[in-house]
Amino acid sequence: MNSLGLDKQPKDTRIVVAMSGGVDSSVTAAWLVEQGYDVVGITLQLYDHGAAVGRKGACCAGQDIYDASRVAEKLGMPHYVLDYENRFREEVMQAFADSYVRGETPVPCVLCNRTVKFRDLLATARDLGADALATGHYVRRRVGPDGPELLRGADPARDQSYFLFGTTRDQLELLRFPLGDLGKDETRAMARRFDLPVASKPDSQDICFVPDGDYASVVEKLRPEAAEPGEIVHADGSVLGRHQGIIHFTVGQRRGLGIGGRREDQDSEPLFVLKLDPQRRQVVVGPRTLLGQSLVELREINWLSTMPPSPGGERVMVRLRSTQALAPATLFAEGGTGRIVLDQPQAGVSPGQACVFYDFARGERVLGGGWIRRRDVIADASAAA
């Protein structure tokens, strides 16, 4: 049994490494080469190569493709660049824009991982005769009684399990995450030891195709109708002002509302975005006390455990945003839909974000997750029926 849990000598084990051109995937490749594996690097070109050159903080762009090729050359390993631009635009960027049009706050990194990075790249790895696909994600994989399991990264500050909830059991059979037990400082130390040309390269942004964090401009180019102006309305129904498109707002937002942050006629507490209504083109705001939510409706649930959720409710720990702490809850799920009942109300529950489930005892194992649905849409649909 080799260090990746495969019953072969490393020299007889072919590993495809997803190389983004960053430090993490480069160290992954270098470590595997050092171990004596037959390593092949693959970099995905995901969006316009020329426009991306020179952009800082992006992945899978022109400079990053060049950096990945430099690392592969230093390591003496084959390296290929695959043009996935069309499928990335269709399955990630278009879905990102559509989600904003629906008044949601999407997580495109999850879509990218579950489609072009895992589904399509795993198929390519199999075509190349690979025994495994390795990535630089800070998550862990272990083999349990019923097969491979996905765990949070050992370093809580670097854990990326939230973004991988859409991974399937079949994909976990082939996936490996060599950095899961490390912290970022340890990874950078390894990069310096391997004398990699990217050892001092800054970390990439979460959303690679959004220049300068200006989500609204990207959505407006893809869906011009999303920038239609409308009203900013208080939860009591009073109109407080105007906005230039709901794509400029997200649930839980306080700053940048364009109305001074408080009602002019009252010495009231600060206002937050409570809801986005794309049909009425309204941004609904109110005090923080109204942000709390105990019931979270979910769609497209992906369940990783071989044991289905208990029909009477499964106790889990959940993460409602990538940076939020774990919270205790009960999951009620059937098929691809369900709901989470939180032990304590959580603020800023936003449609379009992911709700990821972890085991209740330790909050370590990823059990799955789903997409948060708009409750007003569900209520409207039920009323119509």
N, C-alpha and C positions, 0 to 999 in steps of 0.2 A: 504494500500500500504506500503510495507516494504522499507528498505533503498536501496534495489537493484531494486526497481521499479516493484516488483512482488506482486500480490494481494493475499498474504498469510501471516500468522504469521511466523516470522523467524523459530520457532521450527518446523513448518510444511513445511519448504522450504529446499530441499536438494541441496547443492552446491558442485560440484566437483572442487577442486583447483589443478591446474597444479603446482606441487612442484618440482622445480629444485634443491633444497637444498641450495639456496642462500637466501640473506636477504629479497629481494622483495617478492618472493612467500611465504616465511615463515611468513612475517608480514601480507600478504593478508589472509592467513589461520587463524592466531591468531586473527585478527580483526573480521573475520566472526564468529569464535567461541565465542568471547566476545559478539557479537551481538545476540547470541543464535541460529544461523543457524545450520542445520544438515549438518555438513561438512565432506567430504570424500577427502582425499589427494591421488593423483596419481603422481608417478614419472616414467618417461620413461627412460629405459636403452637404449641408442642410439648407443653405440659402445662398443668395447671390455672392459668388466668390469675390468679384471685383469690388463691389460696394462694401464688403466686410473688411478688406485689407486695411490695416492700420487702426482698426477699432480696438480699444482696450477693454478688457473685461468681458469678452465674448468667447464662446466656444464654437468649434466646428466651422470657423470662418477662415479666411485666407491665411492670416498670420499663424493661426493654430494648426492648419494643415501643414504649413511649412515647418513649424516647430516639431510636430509629430514625426515628420520625415527625417529631421535632423537627429532626433532621439533614436529612431530605428537604425539610421546609418551608423551612429556611434555604437549601438549594441550589436551591429552586424546581423540584423534580422530582416526578413522580407516585410514590406509595408505596402498596402494598397489603399487607394482613395476611391470610395464609391459615391457616385452622384445620386443622392437621395432627395434632391431638392424638390422635385415635383410631389413626391409622396409626403414630404415634410410640410409643404405648403398646404396640401389638401387635408391632411389628417391632424395637423397640429395648429398651423397658423389660421386656417379658415375656421376651425373649431374654436380657437381662442377668440376670434372676432365675433362669431355667432353667440358665444356665451356672454360677451359684454352687451350685445344687442338685446339679449334676454334679461338684462339687469343683473347679471351674475358677476362674480369675481373668479375667473378661471385659474387653474394651475397647469399651464401648458407642459411643465416638466414631467408631470405624471403621464400625460398623453404621449409625450415623446418616448418615455421609457417603455410604455406598454405597447407601442406600435413600432416605429422605425428602429429604435435602439435594441429592443428585445425580440419582438416578433420577427421582424425582417432580418436583423443582424444575426439572430440565432439560426435562421434558415440558411443564411450565407455560410455561417460557421459549419453547419452540418454538411453543406455542399463541399466544403474544403476538407472534410474528413476530420474535423476537430473533435477532441474528446471533451472539451469544455470551452466556454466563453468567459473570460475574466474581465472585470471592470474595476475602476478605481473608486467605487462607491464605499462609503463608510457604513456598511451593514455587515452582519455576520450570517453565515449559513452553517447549520449543523444537521446531522442526520439523526432523527428521532425514531421512536418505535414504528411510526407509520410513514417514514420517508423524510425527505429534506424539509427543514423548517427555516424560516426567515426571522432573524433577530435584530434588535436595535444594535447600532454600532457601540463598541465599548466606551468610546469617548462621547458623553452626552452633548458636548458642544459641536461635534461633527456628525452626529447621527443623521443619516439620510433615509431612514426607513419610511418616513411619511410619504416620500415621493415614489416608493416602490410597492405600494399596497396593491397595485394592479397586476403584479407578477403572478403567474399561474404556477401550479405544482409541477406541470410538465417543464416549464421554463427553469424552475429551480433545480431540476435534475441536471441540467447542463451548466448552470451559472456558478461562478466562483467569485468570491470577494476577498482577495488577499489582504486588504488594508483594514478589514473590519475590527481587528483587535488593536489598532494603532490610533494615536492622536495625530493632529496635523504637524506638530513639532517633530515627532518621530519620523513622519513621512518626509519632511523637508531635510532632516538629517540624513536619511537614506539617499535622497536625491543628490546631496552634496558628496556623500561617499561614492556614489556611482559616477560622480562628475558629469551629471546630466546638464545639457545646455539650458534647460528650463528650471533649474534648481531655485532660482530667485523670482520666477514668474508669479505675478499676483494671481489670486484666486479669480475664477470666472464668475460672472453674474449668473443669477438663477435663470433668467429669461434671456437667452442668447440673441434673439432677433429683435429685441426692443432697444433701440439706441437711447442712451442717456436716461433710461427708465421712463420714457414718455410713452406709456401704453396707449393713451388716447390717440396720438397721432398715427400709430400703426393701425389701430382699429378703424379710424376715420378713412384711411386709405383703402382698407379692405371693404368696409361697410359705411359709405358716406352717410347713409340715413341715420346712423347711430349718433351723429353729432347734432341732431335737431334740438333746438332750445325748448325749454319748458319751465315749469314752476317749481320753486322750493316751497314745500308745504309743511306746516307744523302738524304734529299728530292730532291736534284738536281741529284741524281743517282749515286754519287760517293761512293765507298766502303770505310768505315772508320775503320772497324775491324771485329772481329768475336765474336760470343756469343755461349753459351753452352745450348741453348734452349729458345724459346720464353716464356716459362712458368716463367722465371725469371724477366719478364718485364710487365709493365702496362702503358697504355696511360697516359701521363702527368708526367711520372717519369723523374727525373733529375739525381739523385745520383745513383751510382753503374752501370753506363753504360759500364764501362771498356774501355773507349776511352779517358779518361781525361776530359770529359765534354765539350770540345771545339774542333774545327777543328784546326789541327796543322799548316795549311798553311795560316791561317787568324787570325787577331785579332778580332774574332767574338764574338757574345754574346753566353751565355751558350746554350747547346743542350738539348732537351727534346724528349721523345718518342712520336711520332706523330701517329704511326700506327703499328700494328702487322700483318704480312702477313704469315699465317700458310702454305699456299700452296708453297710459295717460301722460307719459313723458314727465313724470313727477319724481322729485327727490323728497322723501318724507323724513323729517328730522324731529328730534325731541330730546328730552333729558336722558342721561345715562341710565337712570332707573328703568327705562323702557327697553333697554338693550338686552336685558337678561332673558334667557330662553332656556327652558328645561326640556322641551320636546323638539327633536331634530328629525325631519323626514329625509329619507335616503332613497336614491335610485342607483341602478347598475352596481349592485353590491358584488364584490369579489371576495369569496371566502376561501382561505388557504388551508384551513384545517380539514382533515379527513372526516372529523366528526362534525355534523351539521349543528348550527345553533340550537339550543334547547327551545322547544316550542313554547315553554312557559316563560322564556326570557333568559338570556345568557348574560351573566355578569362579566363586564369587560372594563378595561381602561381605554379611554379614547383621547385622541388628539384632533382638535377641530381646525387648527391652523398649524403650519409647520413649526412656528416658534412658540406655540402655547404649551403649557405644562399638561401632563396627563391628568385626566379627570375621570372619576368613577361613574359608571353608567350601566344601564341594562339595555341590551340589544334584543329587539323583536324583529325577526327577519323570516321571510318566506320567498324563495326564489330570488329574484334580483332586486326586490324592494324591501323596505323595512323602516324602522324608526329607532332612535336612541332616546331613552329617557334618562336625563342626567340627574345625579343625586343632588347637585346644586346648580342653579341657573348659571349659564355662561354668557358673557357679553360678546357681541360682535360675531355671532354665528351668521356666516355669509353664504347664500346660495352660490353654487359653482365651486366652492372650496371642497376639499376632501375631508371626510371623517374617517380616521384610521383606527382600527380596533387592535388592542393588545391584550394579552392574557391578564386576568384580574389579579392573580397572586403576586406577580412581580413586575408586570408592565414591560416585559422584555420581548416576548415572542409576538410577532405580527400575525394576527388571525385573519386580517383582511381589511376591507374598508369599502366605502361607497361615496357617491357624490351628494352633497347637500342640496335638497330641493327647496323651491320657494313654496312656503306654506300657503300663501294667498292664492297661488295658482291651483294648488291641490283643492282648497276650499271652493274656489270658483268652479272647478271641474265637477266636484261632488254635487254642488248645487244644481248645475246644469243637468246632471244625470237624474 
